[in-house]
């Protein structure tokens, strides 16, 4: 079943008294009031799409529920088919949203990870602005724990490998949890494309920006005869050239240093608003970190057995795999971070 409501109709049917008064006074509702309204609508309909702006908005509701939904149990299949640390990460996300219910939760995946405190802050320091400081310490760590290791041998390449794969994996887990929580009707979730300009400003990218970026990427893929998966081959000259040209094109045509996904997450009205004590929350957070690191090491050990996936056969990373140093270095990096 599908039904289309005008703003006046949907507020009359599902809006609170406060929202009705706001509509009567202003002939419109605020963004926060719209979110509150959609939370209520979501209890009666499986989905609701909003089209248009201001007082002329239309609300297309589909999937009329037989009865108003109850709160949803967080547990799924008793752990079967879950992400590593899924229950813990879901709990951390939900608790964060409950404690910050009045805030607008629109952040990059990196900022979400920092807000949830699920990764050592030194990981991002090494990734962005304190690389040399941490690289020097890691050089010494490798020299002290790996026989015949020479300073300057391969620490820089291994640090790149670790930071890129570890953070990518954690971001992917976080996004998967957002999507699962949305599917369970516990949160509203959305993704926007944002860019950081050379004027040191962050801005949401409009449709014209996105079309231009796609046009640039498509041209460069054709120019270098590569596909998106080839960009993971960090040592491939075509991938290096692609990234260099993309950076220049973004600057010249859009005044952008970079662009990224921004993740919006908001509680639904069916969410359990129970808060977790600080000491219990710390235990949950530590358990997630332990599970995630253990799985990360397991995956690194498996990668050590493969020297060709996504990479040239004779680069330094594959040399470390052949020497059986790769998983040991990964273990040391997990302990360091």
C-alpha positions as protocol buffer text, in pm:
chain_id: "A"
residue {
  index: 1
  type: UNK
  ca { x: 0 y: 0 z: 0 }
}
residue {
  index: 2
  type: UNK
  ca { x: 121 y: 351 z: -83 }
}
residue {
  index: 3
  type: UNK
  ca { x: -18 y: 688 z: 17 }
}
residue {
  index: 4
  type: UNK
  ca { x: 93 y: 1046 z: -51 }
}
residue {
  index: 5
  type: UNK
  ca { x: 42 y: 1313 z: 214 }
}
residue {
  index: 6
  type: UNK
  ca { x: 83 y: 1688 z: 193 }
}
residue {
  index: 7
  type: UNK
  ca { x: 267 y: 1852 z: 482 }
}
residue {
  index: 8
  type: UNK
  ca { x: -63 y: 1965 z: 635 }
}
residue {
  index: 9
  type: UNK
  ca { x: -217 y: 1618 z: 602 }
}
residue {
  index: 10
  type: UNK
  ca { x: 75 y: 1427 z: 753 }
}
residue {
  index: 11
  type: UNK
  ca { x: 113 y: 1668 z: 1044 }
}
residue {
  index: 12
  type: UNK
  ca { x: -259 y: 1646 z: 1114 }
}
residue {
  index: 13
  type: UNK
  ca { x: -246 y: 1265 z: 1119 }
}
residue {
  index: 14
  type: UNK
  ca { x: 91 y: 1193 z: 1285 }
}
residue {
  index: 15
  type: UNK
  ca { x: 225 y: 1519 z: 1428 }
}
residue {
  index: 16
  type: UNK
  ca { x: 246 y: 1604 z: 1797 }
}
residue {
  index: 17
  type: UNK
  ca { x: 55 y: 1900 z: 1937 }
}
residue {
  index: 18
  type: UNK
  ca { x: 377 y: 2103 z: 1938 }
}
residue {
  index: 19
  type: UNK
  ca { x: 441 y: 2032 z: 1568 }
}
residue {
  index: 20
  type: UNK
  ca { x: 80 y: 2115 z: 1481 }
}
residue {
  index: 21
  type: UNK
  ca { x: 110 y: 2450 z: 1660 }
}
residue {
  index: 22
  type: UNK
  ca { x: 440 y: 2520 z: 1482 }
}
residue {
  index: 23
  type: UNK
  ca { x: 281 y: 2448 z: 1142 }
}
residue {
  index: 24
  type: UNK
  ca { x: -19 y: 2669 z: 1216 }
}
residue {
  index: 25
  type: UNK
  ca { x: 209 y: 2953 z: 1327 }
}
residue {
  index: 26
  type: UNK
  ca { x: 480 y: 2933 z: 1057 }
}
residue {
  index: 27
  type: UNK
  ca { x: 305 y: 2751 z: 771 }
}
residue {
  index: 28
  type: UNK
  ca { x: 603 y: 2513 z: 783 }
}
residue {
  index: 29
  type: UNK
  ca { x: 801 y: 2295 z: 1025 }
}
residue {
  index: 30
  type: UNK
  ca { x: 1170 y: 2302 z: 1117 }
}
residue {
  index: 31
  type: UNK
  ca { x: 1425 y: 2038 z: 1022 }
}
residue {
  index: 32
  type: UNK
  ca { x: 1427 y: 1898 z: 1375 }
}
residue {
  index: 33
  type: UNK
  ca { x: 1046 y: 1885 z: 1378 }
}
residue {
  index: 34
  type: UNK
  ca { x: 1054 y: 1700 z: 1045 }
}
residue {
  index: 35
  type: UNK
  ca { x: 1286 y: 1437 z: 1194 }
}
residue {
  index: 36
  type: UNK
  ca { x: 1057 y: 1398 z: 1496 }
}
residue {
  index: 37
  type: UNK
  ca { x: 755 y: 1366 z: 1266 }
}
residue {
  index: 38
  type: UNK
  ca { x: 926 y: 1103 z: 1050 }
}
residue {
  index: 39
  type: UNK
  ca { x: 1013 y: 902 z: 1360 }
}
residue {
  index: 40
  type: UNK
  ca { x: 641 y: 875 z: 1435 }
}
residue {
  index: 41
  type: UNK
  ca { x: 545 y: 807 z: 1073 }
}
residue {
  index: 42
  type: UNK
  ca { x: 803 y: 527 z: 1066 }
}
residue {
  index: 43
  type: UNK
  ca { x: 610 y: 346 z: 1339 }
}
residue {
  index: 44
  type: UNK
  ca { x: 311 y: 314 z: 1104 }
}
residue {
  index: 45
  type: UNK
  ca { x: 481 y: 286 z: 763 }
}
residue {
  index: 46
  type: UNK
  ca { x: 780 y: 84 z: 645 }
}
residue {
  index: 47
  type: UNK
  ca { x: 922 y: 378 z: 451 }
}
residue {
  index: 48
  type: UNK
  ca { x: 852 y: 745 z: 389 }
}
residue {
  index: 49
  type: UNK
  ca { x: 1018 y: 949 z: 112 }
}
residue {
  index: 50
  type: UNK
  ca { x: 1008 y: 1329 z: 123 }
}
residue {
  index: 51
  type: UNK
  ca { x: 993 y: 1525 z: -202 }
}
residue {
  index: 52
  type: UNK
  ca { x: 1012 y: 1900 z: -248 }
}
residue {
  index: 53
  type: UNK
  ca { x: 1095 y: 2177 z: -3 }
}
residue {
  index: 54
  type: UNK
  ca { x: 921 y: 2391 z: 255 }
}
residue {
  index: 55
  type: UNK
  ca { x: 544 y: 2391 z: 289 }
}
residue {
  index: 56
  type: UNK
  ca { x: 502 y: 2225 z: -54 }
}
residue {
  index: 57
  type: UNK
  ca { x: 674 y: 1903 z: 53 }
}
residue {
  index: 58
  type: UNK
  ca { x: 505 y: 1573 z: -26 }
}
residue {
  index: 59
  type: UNK
  ca { x: 546 y: 1262 z: 190 }
}
residue {
  index: 60
  type: UNK
  ca { x: 524 y: 933 z: -2 }
}
residue {
  index: 61
  type: UNK
  ca { x: 456 y: 656 z: 248 }
}
residue {
  index: 62
  type: UNK
  ca { x: 465 y: 289 z: 150 }
}
residue {
  index: 63
  type: UNK
  ca { x: 423 y: -41 z: 330 }
}
residue {
  index: 64
  type: UNK
  ca { x: 143 y: 30 z: 580 }
}
residue {
  index: 65
  type: UNK
  ca { x: 211 y: -170 z: 894 }
}
residue {
  index: 66
  type: UNK
  ca { x: -68 y: -389 z: 1035 }
}
residue {
  index: 67
  type: UNK
  ca { x: -1 y: -238 z: 1375 }
}
residue {
  index: 68
  type: UNK
  ca { x: 224 y: 23 z: 1530 }
}
residue {
  index: 69
  type: UNK
  ca { x: 570 y: -130 z: 1567 }
}
residue {
  index: 70
  type: UNK
  ca { x: 720 y: -214 z: 1904 }
}
residue {
  index: 71
  type: UNK
  ca { x: 1081 y: -170 z: 2002 }
}
residue {
  index: 72
  type: UNK
  ca { x: 1318 y: -397 z: 1813 }
}
residue {
  index: 73
  type: UNK
  ca { x: 1549 y: -646 z: 1980 }
}
residue {
  index: 74
  type: UNK
  ca { x: 1913 y: -564 z: 1900 }
}
residue {
  index: 75
  type: UNK
  ca { x: 2011 y: -930 z: 1892 }
}
residue {
  index: 76
  type: UNK
  ca { x: 2021 y: -1100 z: 1552 }
}
residue {
  index: 77
  type: UNK
  ca { x: 2043 y: -1476 z: 1495 }
}
residue {
  index: 78
  type: UNK
  ca { x: 2223 y: -1525 z: 1826 }
}
residue {
  index: 79
  type: UNK
  ca { x: 2547 y: -1406 z: 1671 }
}
residue {
  index: 80
  type: UNK
  ca { x: 2530 y: -1603 z: 1347 }
}
residue {
  index: 81
  type: UNK
  ca { x: 2644 y: -1418 z: 1037 }
}
residue {
  index: 82
  type: UNK
  ca { x: 2745 y: -1108 z: 1227 }
}
residue {
  index: 83
  type: UNK
  ca { x: 3039 y: -876 z: 1182 }
}
residue {
  index: 84
  type: UNK
  ca { x: 3326 y: -921 z: 1422 }
}
residue {
  index: 85
  type: UNK
  ca { x: 3231 y: -726 z: 1735 }
}
residue {
  index: 86
  type: UNK
  ca { x: 2894 y: -635 z: 1584 }
}
residue {
  index: 87
  type: UNK
  ca { x: 2692 y: -646 z: 1905 }
}
residue {
  index: 88
  type: UNK
  ca { x: 2953 y: -437 z: 2088 }
}
residue {
  index: 89
  type: UNK
  ca { x: 2975 y: -179 z: 1808 }
}
residue {
  index: 90
  type: UNK
  ca { x: 2596 y: -153 z: 1785 }
}
residue {
  index: 91
  type: UNK
  ca { x: 2580 y: -94 z: 2159 }
}
residue {
  index: 92
  type: UNK
  ca { x: 2846 y: 178 z: 2140 }
}
residue {
  index: 93
  type: UNK
  ca { x: 2670 y: 355 z: 1852 }
}
residue {
  index: 94
  type: UNK
  ca { x: 2328 y: 341 z: 2018 }
}
residue {
  index: 95
  type: UNK
  ca { x: 2464 y: 459 z: 2352 }
}
residue {
  index: 96
  type: UNK
  ca { x: 2642 y: 751 z: 2183 }
}
residue {
  index: 97
  type: UNK
  ca { x: 2320 y: 857 z: 2008 }
}
residue {
  index: 98
  type: UNK
  ca { x: 2120 y: 831 z: 2332 }
}
residue {
  index: 99
  type: UNK
  ca { x: 2372 y: 1040 z: 2527 }
}
residue {
  index: 100
  type: UNK
  ca { x: 2382 y: 1302 z: 2251 }
}
residue {
  index: 101
  type: UNK
  ca { x: 2016 y: 1300 z: 2153 }
}
residue {
  index: 102
  type: UNK
  ca { x: 1994 y: 1676 z: 2094 }
}
residue {
  index: 103
  type: UNK
  ca { x: 2299 y: 1693 z: 1867 }
}
residue {
  index: 104
  type: UNK
  ca { x: 2309 y: 1656 z: 1489 }
}
residue {
  index: 105
  type: UNK
  ca { x: 2508 y: 1341 z: 1416 }
}
residue {
  index: 106
  type: UNK
  ca { x: 2658 y: 1416 z: 1076 }
}
residue {
  index: 107
  type: UNK
  ca { x: 3026 y: 1318 z: 1060 }
}
residue {
  index: 108
  type: UNK
  ca { x: 3288 y: 1151 z: 844 }
}
residue {
  index: 109
  type: UNK
  ca { x: 3365 y: 789 z: 930 }
}
residue {
  index: 110
  type: UNK
  ca { x: 3694 y: 903 z: 1085 }
}
residue {
  index: 111
  type: UNK
  ca { x: 3515 y: 1145 z: 1317 }
}
residue {
  index: 112
  type: UNK
  ca { x: 3261 y: 878 z: 1411 }
}
residue {
  index: 113
  type: UNK
  ca { x: 3544 y: 642 z: 1507 }
}
residue {
  index: 114
  type: UNK
  ca { x: 3701 y: 916 z: 1720 }
}
residue {
  index: 115
  type: UNK
  ca { x: 3367 y: 1002 z: 1881 }
}
residue {
  index: 116
  type: UNK
  ca { x: 3303 y: 637 z: 1968 }
}
residue {
  index: 117
  type: UNK
  ca { x: 3664 y: 601 z: 2092 }
}
residue {
  index: 118
  type: UNK
  ca { x: 3707 y: 262 z: 1925 }
}
residue {
  index: 119
  type: UNK
  ca { x: 4056 y: 317 z: 1786 }
}
residue {
  index: 120
  type: UNK
  ca { x: 4379 y: 448 z: 1936 }
}
residue {
  index: 121
  type: UNK
  ca { x: 4406 y: 818 z: 1852 }
}
residue {
  index: 122
  type: UNK
  ca { x: 4770 y: 761 z: 1750 }
}
residue {
  index: 123
  type: UNK
  ca { x: 4646 y: 573 z: 1442 }
}
residue {
  index: 124
  type: UNK
  ca { x: 4502 y: 892 z: 1297 }
}
residue {
  index: 125
  type: UNK
  ca { x: 4796 y: 1098 z: 1420 }
}
residue {
  index: 126
  type: UNK
  ca { x: 5030 y: 866 z: 1227 }
}
residue {
  index: 127
  type: UNK
  ca { x: 4799 y: 876 z: 927 }
}
residue {
  index: 128
  type: UNK
  ca { x: 4784 y: 1254 z: 909 }
}
residue {
  index: 129
  type: UNK
  ca { x: 5019 y: 1485 z: 1098 }
}
residue {
  index: 130
  type: UNK
  ca { x: 5264 y: 1288 z: 1317 }
}
residue {
  index: 131
  type: UNK
  ca { x: 5384 y: 1024 z: 1076 }
}
residue {
  index: 132
  type: UNK
  ca { x: 5760 y: 1073 z: 1126 }
}
residue {
  index: 133
  type: UNK
  ca { x: 5732 y: 1065 z: 1505 }
}
residue {
  index: 134
  type: UNK
  ca { x: 5552 y: 731 z: 1502 }
}
residue {
  index: 135
  type: UNK
  ca { x: 5760 y: 590 z: 1217 }
}
residue {
  index: 136
  type: UNK
  ca { x: 6079 y: 641 z: 1418 }
}
residue {
  index: 137
  type: UNK
  ca { x: 5929 y: 451 z: 1712 }
}
residue {
  index: 138
  type: UNK
  ca { x: 5804 y: 173 z: 1487 }
}
residue {
  index: 139
  type: UNK
  ca { x: 6149 y: 140 z: 1324 }
}
residue {
  index: 140
  type: UNK
  ca { x: 6295 y: 75 z: 1669 }
}
residue {
  index: 141
  type: UNK
  ca { x: 6011 y: -163 z: 1756 }
}
residue {
  index: 142
  type: UNK
  ca { x: 6081 y: -372 z: 1446 }
}
residue {
  index: 143
  type: UNK
  ca { x: 6458 y: -365 z: 1503 }
}
residue {
  index: 144
  type: UNK
  ca { x: 6414 y: -487 z: 1862 }
}
residue {
  index: 145
  type: UNK
  ca { x: 6177 y: -771 z: 1775 }
}
residue {
  index: 146
  type: UNK
  ca { x: 6270 y: -896 z: 1426 }
}
residue {
  index: 147
  type: UNK
  ca { x: 6598 y: -1072 z: 1362 }
}
residue {
  index: 148
  type: UNK
  ca { x: 6821 y: -925 z: 1089 }
}
residue {
  index: 149
  type: UNK
  ca { x: 6594 y: -621 z: 1053 }
}
residue {
  index: 150
  type: UNK
  ca { x: 6772 y: -308 z: 934 }
}
residue {
  index: 151
  type: UNK
  ca { x: 6652 y: 46 z: 1003 }
}
residue {
  index: 152
  type: UNK
  ca { x: 6498 y: 198 z: 690 }
}
residue {
  index: 153
  type: UNK
  ca { x: 6433 y: -145 z: 545 }
}
residue {
  index: 154
  type: UNK
  ca { x: 6053 y: -157 z: 510 }
}
residue {
  index: 155
  type: UNK
  ca { x: 5886 y: 12 z: 808 }
}
residue {
  index: 156
  type: UNK
  ca { x: 5745 y: 296 z: 600 }
}
residue {
  index: 157
  type: UNK
  ca { x: 5575 y: 63 z: 351 }
}
residue {
  index: 158
  type: UNK
  ca { x: 5442 y: -158 z: 627 }
}
residue {
  index: 159
  type: UNK
  ca { x: 5308 y: 140 z: 821 }
}
residue {
  index: 160
  type: UNK
  ca { x: 5123 y: 256 z: 508 }
}
residue {
  index: 161
  type: UNK
  ca { x: 4981 y: -92 z: 460 }
}
residue {
  index: 162
  type: UNK
  ca { x: 4865 y: -116 z: 819 }
}
residue {
  index: 163
  type: UNK
  ca { x: 4711 y: 231 z: 847 }
}
residue {
  index: 164
  type: UNK
  ca { x: 4523 y: 203 z: 518 }
}
residue {
  index: 165
  type: UNK
  ca { x: 4384 y: -148 z: 568 }
}
residue {
  index: 166
  type: UNK
  ca { x: 4311 y: -120 z: 941 }
}
residue {
  index: 167
  type: UNK
  ca { x: 4122 y: 211 z: 914 }
}
residue {
  index: 168
  type: UNK
  ca { x: 3939 y: 102 z: 598 }
}
residue {
  index: 169
  type: UNK
  ca { x: 3823 y: -216 z: 769 }
}
residue {
  index: 170
  type: UNK
  ca { x: 3701 y: -28 z: 1076 }
}
residue {
  index: 171
  type: UNK
  ca { x: 3516 y: 229 z: 865 }
}
residue {
  index: 172
  type: UNK
  ca { x: 3350 y: -51 z: 667 }
}
residue {
  index: 173
  type: UNK
  ca { x: 3240 y: -219 z: 991 }
}
residue {
  index: 174
  type: UNK
  ca { x: 3096 y: 107 z: 1120 }
}
residue {
  index: 175
  type: UNK
  ca { x: 2900 y: 171 z: 800 }
}
residue {
  index: 176
  type: UNK
  ca { x: 2769 y: -188 z: 805 }
}
residue {
  index: 177
  type: UNK
  ca { x: 2646 y: -136 z: 1160 }
}
residue {
  index: 178
  type: UNK
  ca { x: 2471 y: 189 z: 1063 }
}
residue {
  index: 179
  type: UNK
  ca { x: 2291 y: 3 z: 784 }
}
residue {
  index: 180
  type: UNK
  ca { x: 2195 y: -287 z: 1010 }
}
residue {
  index: 181
  type: UNK
  ca { x: 2061 y: -54 z: 1278 }
}
residue {
  index: 182
  type: UNK
  ca { x: 1854 y: 121 z: 1011 }
}
residue {
  index: 183
  type: UNK
  ca { x: 1721 y: -212 z: 889 }
}
residue {
  index: 184
  type: UNK
  ca { x: 1622 y: -295 z: 1247 }
}
residue {
  index: 185
  type: UNK
  ca { x: 1432 y: 36 z: 1260 }
}
residue {
  index: 186
  type: UNK
  ca { x: 1651 y: 171 z: 1540 }
}
residue {
  index: 187
  type: UNK
  ca { x: 1805 y: 464 z: 1350 }
}
residue {
  index: 188
  type: UNK
  ca { x: 1758 y: 685 z: 1048 }
}
residue {
  index: 189
  type: UNK
  ca { x: 2074 y: 663 z: 837 }
}
residue {
  index: 190
  type: UNK
  ca { x: 2187 y: 861 z: 535 }
}
residue {
  index: 191
  type: UNK
  ca { x: 2511 y: 936 z: 348 }
}
residue {
  index: 192
  type: UNK
  ca { x: 2608 y: 1268 z: 193 }
}
residue {
  index: 193
  type: UNK
  ca { x: 2909 y: 1366 z: -17 }
}
residue {
  index: 194
  type: UNK
  ca { x: 3112 y: 1654 z: 124 }
}
residue {
  index: 195
  type: UNK
  ca { x: 3429 y: 1826 z: 12 }
}
residue {
  index: 196
  type: UNK
  ca { x: 3708 y: 2025 z: 178 }
}
residue {
  index: 197
  type: UNK
  ca { x: 3805 y: 2332 z: -23 }
}
residue {
  index: 198
  type: UNK
  ca { x: 4131 y: 2522 z: -64 }
}
residue {
  index: 199
  type: UNK
  ca { x: 3954 y: 2801 z: 126 }
}
residue {
  index: 200
  type: UNK
  ca { x: 3963 y: 2566 z: 428 }
}
residue {
  index: 201
  type: UNK
  ca { x: 3588 y: 2514 z: 430 }
}
residue {
  index: 202
  type: UNK
  ca { x: 3379 y: 2198 z: 437 }
}
residue {
  index: 203
  type: UNK
  ca { x: 3072 y: 2194 z: 217 }
}
residue {
  index: 204
  type: UNK
  ca { x: 2807 y: 1952 z: 100 }
}
residue {
  index: 205
  type: UNK
  ca { x: 2856 y: 1872 z: -268 }
}
residue {
  index: 206
  type: UNK
  ca { x: 2560 y: 1942 z: -496 }
}
residue {
  index: 207
  type: UNK
  ca { x: 2453 y: 1739 z: -798 }
}
residue {
  index: 208
  type: UNK
  ca { x: 2670 y: 1945 z: -1035 }
}
residue {
  index: 209
  type: UNK
  ca { x: 2977 y: 1883 z: -818 }
}
residue {
  index: 210
  type: UNK
  ca { x: 2911 y: 1509 z: -810 }
}
residue {
  index: 211
  type: UNK
  ca { x: 2858 y: 1492 z: -1186 }
}
residue {
  index: 212
  type: UNK
  ca { x: 3185 y: 1678 z: -1246 }
}
residue {
  index: 213
  type: UNK
  ca { x: 3377 y: 1444 z: -1013 }
}
residue {
  index: 214
  type: UNK
  ca { x: 3231 y: 1140 z: -1188 }
}
residue {
  index: 215
  type: UNK
  ca { x: 3322 y: 1290 z: -1526 }
}
residue {
  index: 216
  type: UNK
  ca { x: 3683 y: 1347 z: -1412 }
}
residue {
  index: 217
  type: UNK
  ca { x: 3717 y: 995 z: -1272 }
}
residue {
  index: 218
  type: UNK
  ca { x: 3567 y: 834 z: -1582 }
}
residue {
  index: 219
  type: UNK
  ca { x: 3810 y: 1024 z: -1806 }
}
residue {
  index: 220
  type: UNK
  ca { x: 4111 y: 923 z: -1595 }
}
residue {
  index: 221
  type: UNK
  ca { x: 4005 y: 558 z: -1580 }
}
residue {
  index: 222
  type: UNK
  ca { x: 3989 y: 556 z: -1960 }
}
residue {
  index: 223
  type: UNK
  ca { x: 4315 y: 750 z: -1993 }
}
residue {
  index: 224
  type: UNK
  ca { x: 4514 y: 504 z: -1781 }
}
residue {
  index: 225
  type: UNK
  ca { x: 4313 y: 196 z: -1880 }
}
residue {
  index: 226
  type: UNK
  ca { x: 4243 y: 90 z: -1521 }
}
residue {
  index: 227
  type: UNK
  ca { x: 3934 y: 11 z: -1312 }
}
residue {
  index: 228
  type: UNK
  ca { x: 3839 y: 128 z: -959 }
}
residue {
  index: 229
  type: UNK
  ca { x: 3979 y: -189 z: -800 }
}
residue {
  index: 230
  type: UNK
  ca { x: 4321 y: -109 z: -951 }
}
residue {
  index: 231
  type: UNK
  ca { x: 4343 y: 197 z: -724 }
}
residue {
  index: 232
  type: UNK
  ca { x: 4417 y: -42 z: -437 }
}
residue {
  index: 233
  type: UNK
  ca { x: 4743 y: -132 z: -614 }
}
residue {
  index: 234
  type: UNK
  ca { x: 4936 y: 146 z: -443 }
}
residue {
  index: 235
  type: UNK
  ca { x: 5261 y: 68 z: -625 }
}
residue {
  index: 236
  type: UNK
  ca { x: 5114 y: 49 z: -974 }
}
residue {
  index: 237
  type: UNK
  ca { x: 5233 y: 347 z: -1180 }
}
residue {
  index: 238
  type: UNK
  ca { x: 4893 y: 395 z: -1346 }
}
residue {
  index: 239
  type: UNK
  ca { x: 4722 y: 414 z: -1006 }
}
residue {
  index: 240
  type: UNK
  ca { x: 4979 y: 665 z: -882 }
}
residue {
  index: 241
  type: UNK
  ca { x: 4928 y: 879 z: -1194 }
}
residue {
  index: 242
  type: UNK
  ca { x: 4548 y: 855 z: -1160 }
}
residue {
  index: 243
  type: UNK
  ca { x: 4554 y: 982 z: -802 }
}
residue {
  index: 244
  type: UNK
  ca { x: 4795 y: 1263 z: -887 }
}
residue {
  index: 245
  type: UNK
  ca { x: 4583 y: 1381 z: -1181 }
}
residue {
  index: 246
  type: UNK
  ca { x: 4259 y: 1348 z: -985 }
}
residue {
  index: 247
  type: UNK
  ca { x: 4400 y: 1569 z: -710 }
}
residue {
  index: 248
  type: UNK
  ca { x: 4499 y: 1835 z: -965 }
}
residue {
  index: 249
  type: UNK
  ca { x: 4166 y: 1820 z: -1149 }
}
residue {
  index: 250
  type: UNK
  ca { x: 3971 y: 1856 z: -823 }
}
residue {
  index: 251
  type: UNK
  ca { x: 4175 y: 2165 z: -743 }
}
residue {
  index: 252
  type: UNK
  ca { x: 4151 y: 2324 z: -1087 }
}
residue {
  index: 253
  type: UNK
  ca { x: 3783 y: 2258 z: -1157 }
}
residue {
  index: 254
  type: UNK
  ca { x: 3617 y: 2244 z: -815 }
}
residue {
  index: 255
  type: UNK
  ca { x: 3864 y: 2409 z: -573 }
}
residue {
  index: 256
  type: UNK
  ca { x: 3858 y: 2087 z: -368 }
}
residue {
  index: 257
  type: UNK
  ca { x: 4143 y: 1934 z: -170 }
}
residue {
  index: 258
  type: UNK
  ca { x: 3943 y: 1616 z: -126 }
}
residue {
  index: 259
  type: UNK
  ca { x: 3590 y: 1478 z: -98 }
}
residue {
  index: 260
  type: UNK
  ca { x: 3447 y: 1220 z: 138 }
}
residue {
  index: 261
  type: UNK
  ca { x: 3132 y: 1056 z: 273 }
}
residue {
  index: 262
  type: UNK
  ca { x: 2950 y: 1213 z: 566 }
}
residue {
  index: 263
  type: UNK
  ca { x: 2732 y: 974 z: 766 }
}
residue {
  index: 264
  type: UNK
  ca { x: 2410 y: 1097 z: 926 }
}
residue {
  index: 265
  type: UNK
  ca { x: 2260 y: 882 z: 1201 }
}
residue {
  index: 266
  type: UNK
  ca { x: 1960 y: 964 z: 1422 }
}
residue {
  index: 267
  type: UNK
  ca { x: 1755 y: 760 z: 1669 }
}
residue {
  index: 268
  type: UNK
  ca { x: 1405 y: 650 z: 1573 }
}
residue {
  index: 269
  type: UNK
  ca { x: 1122 y: 673 z: 1822 }
}
residue {
  index: 270
  type: UNK
  ca { x: 1124 y: 294 z: 1860 }
}
residue {
  index: 271
  type: UNK
  ca { x: 1479 y: 291 z: 1998 }
}
residue {
  index: 272
  type: UNK
  ca { x: 1546 y: 183 z: 2355 }
}
residue {
  index: 273
  type: UNK
  ca { x: 1665 y: 496 z: 2537 }
}
residue {
  index: 274
  type: UNK
  ca { x: 1834 y: 310 z: 2824 }
}
residue {
  index: 275
  type: UNK
  ca { x: 2180 y: 445 z: 2903 }
}
residue {
  index: 276
  type: UNK
  ca { x: 2477 y: 226 z: 2998 }
}
residue {
  index: 277
  type: UNK
  ca { x: 2696 y: 291 z: 3301 }
}
residue {
  index: 278
  type: UNK
  ca { x: 3044 y: 427 z: 3223 }
}
residue {
  index: 279
  type: UNK
  ca { x: 3232 y: 126 z: 3363 }
}
residue {
  index: 280
  type: UNK
  ca { x: 3017 y: -121 z: 3170 }
}
residue {
  index: 281
  type: UNK
  ca { x: 3058 y: 88 z: 2855 }
}
residue {
  index: 282
  type: UNK
  ca { x: 3436 y: 80 z: 2895 }
}
residue {
  index: 283
  type: UNK
  ca { x: 3426 y: -301 z: 2912 }
}
residue {
  index: 284
  type: UNK
  ca { x: 3213 y: -318 z: 2596 }
}
residue {
  index: 285
  type: UNK
  ca { x: 3449 y: -81 z: 2415 }
}
residue {
  index: 286
  type: UNK
  ca { x: 3756 y: -281 z: 2518 }
}
residue {
  index: 287
  type: UNK
  ca { x: 3593 y: -606 z: 2411 }
}
residue {
  index: 288
  type: UNK
  ca { x: 3520 y: -461 z: 2067 }
}
residue {
  index: 289
  type: UNK
  ca { x: 3881 y: -346 z: 2031 }
}
residue {
  index: 290
  type: UNK
  ca { x: 4010 y: -690 z: 2132 }
}
residue {
  index: 291
  type: UNK
  ca { x: 3780 y: -872 z: 1889 }
}
residue {
  index: 292
  type: UNK
  ca { x: 3858 y: -634 z: 1605 }
}
residue {
  index: 293
  type: UNK
  ca { x: 4234 y: -658 z: 1656 }
}
residue {
  index: 294
  type: UNK
  ca { x: 4224 y: -1037 z: 1684 }
}
residue {
  index: 295
  type: UNK
  ca { x: 4033 y: -1058 z: 1356 }
}
residue {
  index: 296
  type: UNK
  ca { x: 4270 y: -806 z: 1197 }
}
residue {
  index: 297
  type: UNK
  ca { x: 4569 y: -1024 z: 1285 }
}
residue {
  index: 298
  type: UNK
  ca { x: 4392 y: -1335 z: 1155 }
}
residue {
  index: 299
  type: UNK
  ca { x: 4329 y: -1164 z: 821 }
}
residue {
  index: 300
  type: UNK
  ca { x: 4689 y: -1041 z: 804 }
}
residue {
  index: 301
  type: UNK
  ca { x: 4813 y: -1395 z: 860 }
}
residue {
  index: 302
  type: UNK
  ca { x: 4597 y: -1513 z: 570 }
}
residue {
  index: 303
  type: UNK
  ca { x: 4726 y: -1231 z: 348 }
}
residue {
  index: 304
  type: UNK
  ca { x: 5080 y: -1342 z: 424 }
}
residue {
  index: 305
  type: UNK
  ca { x: 5003 y: -1660 z: 231 }
}
residue {
  index: 306
  type: UNK
  ca { x: 4914 y: -1457 z: -79 }
}
residue {
  index: 307
  type: UNK
  ca { x: 5175 y: -1244 z: -254 }
}
residue {
  index: 308
  type: UNK
  ca { x: 4983 y: -1140 z: -564 }
}
residue {
  index: 309
  type: UNK
  ca { x: 4637 y: -1016 z: -463 }
}
residue {
  index: 310
  type: UNK
  ca { x: 4593 y: -655 z: -580 }
}
residue {
  index: 311
  type: UNK
  ca { x: 4969 y: -596 z: -585 }
}
residue {
  index: 312
  type: UNK
  ca { x: 5278 y: -640 z: -796 }
}
residue {
  index: 313
  type: UNK
  ca { x: 5462 y: -958 z: -723 }
}
residue {
  index: 314
  type: UNK
  ca { x: 5797 y: -810 z: -623 }
}
residue {
  index: 315
  type: UNK
  ca { x: 5717 y: -503 z: -413 }
}
residue {
  index: 316
  type: UNK
  ca { x: 5841 y: -467 z: -56 }
}
residue {
  index: 317
  type: UNK
  ca { x: 5516 y: -582 z: 103 }
}
residue {
  index: 318
  type: UNK
  ca { x: 5528 y: -911 z: -83 }
}
residue {
  index: 319
  type: UNK
  ca { x: 5893 y: -952 z: 10 }
}
residue {
  index: 320
  type: UNK
  ca { x: 5787 y: -925 z: 375 }
}
residue {
  index: 321
  type: UNK
  ca { x: 5521 y: -1189 z: 317 }
}
residue {
  index: 322
  type: UNK
  ca { x: 5773 y: -1429 z: 165 }
}
residue {
  index: 323
  type: UNK
  ca { x: 6010 y: -1373 z: 456 }
}
residue {
  index: 324
  type: UNK
  ca { x: 5721 y: -1443 z: 698 }
}
residue {
  index: 325
  type: UNK
  ca { x: 5772 y: -1100 z: 853 }
}
residue {
  index: 326
  type: UNK
  ca { x: 5438 y: -954 z: 744 }
}
residue {
  index: 327
  type: UNK
  ca { x: 5212 y: -1103 z: 1012 }
}
residue {
  index: 328
  type: UNK
  ca { x: 5477 y: -1046 z: 1282 }
}
residue {
  index: 329
  type: UNK
  ca { x: 5502 y: -679 z: 1188 }
}
residue {
  index: 330
  type: UNK
  ca { x: 5123 y: -656 z: 1184 }
}
residue {
  index: 331
  type: UNK
  ca { x: 5110 y: -804 z: 1534 }
}
residue {
  index: 332
  type: UNK
  ca { x: 5367 y: -552 z: 1657 }
}
residue {
  index: 333
  type: UNK
  ca { x: 5172 y: -265 z: 1500 }
}
residue {
  index: 334
  type: UNK
  ca { x: 4850 y: -383 z: 1665 }
}
residue {
  index: 335
  type: UNK
  ca { x: 5030 y: -384 z: 1999 }
}
residue {
  index: 336
  type: UNK
  ca { x: 5181 y: -39 z: 1933 }
}
residue {
  index: 337
  type: UNK
  ca { x: 4848 y: 117 z: 1838 }
}
